[in-house]
């Protein structure tokens, strides 16, 4: 496996991505109103999907992440189709 070395640092990457997501959410709420809330939902879905901990309820996080990704993609596609009309 070519990326097996990343399993040692996966938790640090995940913590960094959660921190950056929280930073973007704070910026969206305060200063940068132009950030796409659909993309924030999409990114949070990917973060939920990629939780690197081996927990008993890891399947629940994957379901929640998949649902968030599906909802965000549906909203993005709907907005694109609405812009074309």
C-alpha angles and dihedrals in degrees: 000000000000096000098043091114089068092069089077093058101031093106091054092050090048093049090049091051091050090050092050091047091052090048091052091048091052091048090048090052096046120019115002107056092167095072113113113248088200090061091048089054090047092050093047088051090054090048092051090047093051101049102149098206121106099231131159091240096045089119089063091056090050091051092048091047092048091049092050091049092048093049093047093048091048091051092047093049091046091052091048092051091047090052091052093057 
